[in-house]
Amino acid sequence: MSHAALDPPPIRVLVVDDHVMMRDGISTLLNRQTDMEVVGEAANGAEAIAQFRQLSPDVTLMDVQMPGVGGVEAIVEIRRFAADARILVLTTYPGDANAVRALRAGAAGYLLKNGIRSELVDAIRSVHLGRRAVSAGIAQEIATHALDEPLTQREIAILRLVASGHANKQIAVHLNLSVETIKAQLKMIFSKLGVHDRTHAVTLAARRGYIDPFA
């Protein structure tokens, strides 16, 4: 029997990213590996779900911020019908809140696109073996904020409106709350984030991944 017959089949990878050049670069890198094969590509979450159903890849590389159905929603949906799906997030967003959201949704790992290429290749192998793979910087951020009280959905909704330039009165009307309630909520937000004004609250919330600065 030849040695080739004993080699395990290549790791079948689905690459999901809304930037075609990024997809091409990743696919080229992975197809160069003797133990990997890119079996499909998708440009958004909806395509990712459809491609996963069709291809049943071993590992899915998933971007987070994409038009339409985002990465976290796609992870939730894929894991709903394939509980053992191995999904590795590859993103430009280093925020701990984003990472925790993705990992809670069922992602097995969270890497940054600016990481070294060997880290991505090693992470795919690790995730395929059932392990977790999280960038060191992300792991540090998660650990740093592990004991912080997270922002609630209402607080995040208020911050999004603050980021859009709305005054307290406008936010109150928009969320059907009193101006006093908005002021109290902002005070709580500032306390949780360790800031003293609206500008810093928005900046820090965006950096940590609570809100999308480009939404």
MOTAGI-V768434 format. One record per residue. N is the residue number from 0. RES is the residue in one letter. SS is DSSP state (2 for helix, 1 for strand, 0 for the rest). D_LAST is the distance of its C-alpha to the last C-alpha in whole Angstrom. Layout:
N_RES_SS_D_LAST, N_RES_SS_D_LAST
This chain:
0_M_0_58, 1_S_0_55, 2_H_0_53, 3_A_2_50, 4_A_2_51, 5_L_2_50, 6_D_0_47, 7_P_0_44, 8_P_0_41, 9_P_0_38, 10_I_1_35, 11_R_1_33, 12_V_1_29, 13_L_1_26, 14_V_1_24, 15_V_1_20, 16_D_0_18, 17_D_0_16, 18_H_0_17, 19_V_2_21, 20_M_2_22, 21_M_2_21, 22_R_2_23, 23_D_2_26, 24_G_2_26, 25_I_2_26, 26_S_2_28, 27_T_2_31, 28_L_2_31, 29_L_2_31, 30_N_2_34, 31_R_0_36, 32_Q_0_37, 33_T_0_40, 34_D_0_38, 35_M_1_35, 36_E_1_34, 37_V_1_31, 38_V_1_31, 39_G_1_28, 40_E_1_25, 41_A_1_22, 42_A_0_18, 43_N_0_16, 44_G_2_17, 45_A_2_19, 46_E_2_21, 47_A_2_21, 48_I_2_23, 49_A_2_25, 50_Q_2_26, 51_F_2_27, 52_R_2_29, 53_Q_2_31, 54_L_2_32, 55_S_0_32, 56_P_0_31, 57_D_0_32, 58_V_1_29, 59_T_1_25, 60_L_1_23, 61_M_1_19, 62_D_0_16, 63_V_0_13, 64_Q_0_10, 65_M_0_11, 66_P_0_10, 67_G_0_12, 68_V_0_14, 69_G_0_12, 70_G_2_15, 71_V_2_16, 72_E_2_16, 73_A_2_18, 74_I_2_20, 75_V_2_21, 76_E_2_22, 77_I_2_24, 78_R_2_26, 79_R_2_27, 80_F_2_29, 81_A_0_30, 82_A_0_30, 83_D_0_32, 84_A_0_29, 85_R_0_28, 86_I_1_25, 87_L_1_24, 88_V_1_20, 89_L_1_20, 90_T_1_16, 91_T_0_15, 92_Y_0_14, 93_P_0_17, 94_G_0_16, 95_D_2_18, 96_A_2_16, 97_N_2_15, 98_A_2_18, 99_V_2_20, 100_R_2_18, 101_A_2_18, 102_L_2_22, 103_R_2_22, 104_A_2_21, 105_G_0_24, 106_A_0_23, 107_A_0_26, 108_G_1_25, 109_Y_1_22, 110_L_1_22, 111_L_1_20, 112_K_0_20, 113_N_0_22, 114_G_0_25, 115_I_0_28, 116_R_2_29, 117_S_2_32, 118_E_2_30, 119_L_2_28, 120_V_2_31, 121_D_2_33, 122_A_2_30, 123_I_2_30, 124_R_2_34, 125_S_2_33, 126_V_2_31, 127_H_2_33, 128_L_0_36, 129_G_0_34, 130_R_0_33, 131_R_0_30, 132_A_1_28, 133_V_1_26, 134_S_0_25, 135_A_2_27, 136_G_2_25, 137_I_2_22, 138_A_2_26, 139_Q_2_26, 140_E_2_23, 141_I_2_24, 142_A_2_27, 143_T_2_26, 144_H_0_24, 145_A_0_26, 146_L_0_28, 147_D_0_25, 148_E_0_24, 149_P_0_21, 150_L_0_18, 151_T_0_19, 152_Q_2_16, 153_R_2_17, 154_E_2_17, 155_I_2_13, 156_A_2_12, 157_I_2_14, 158_L_2_12, 159_R_2_9, 160_L_2_11, 161_V_2_12, 162_A_2_10, 163_S_0_9, 164_G_0_13, 165_H_0_14, 166_A_0_18, 167_N_2_20, 168_K_2_21, 169_Q_2_18, 170_I_2_17, 171_A_2_20, 172_V_2_21, 173_H_2_17, 174_L_2_18, 175_N_0_22, 176_L_0_23, 177_S_0_25, 178_V_2_24, 179_E_2_27, 180_T_2_25, 181_I_2_21, 182_K_2_23, 183_A_2_25, 184_Q_2_22, 185_L_2_20, 186_K_2_24, 187_M_2_23, 188_I_2_20, 189_F_2_21, 190_S_2_24, 191_K_2_23, 192_L_2_21, 193_G_0_24, 194_V_0_22, 195_H_0_24, 196_D_0_21, 197_R_2_18, 198_T_2_16, 199_H_2_18, 200_A_2_16, 201_V_2_13, 202_T_2_14, 203_L_2_16, 204_A_2_13, 205_A_2_11, 206_R_2_14, 207_R_2_15, 208_G_0_12, 209_Y_0_12, 210_I_0_8, 211_D_0_5, 212_P_0_6, 213_F_0_4, 214_A_0_0
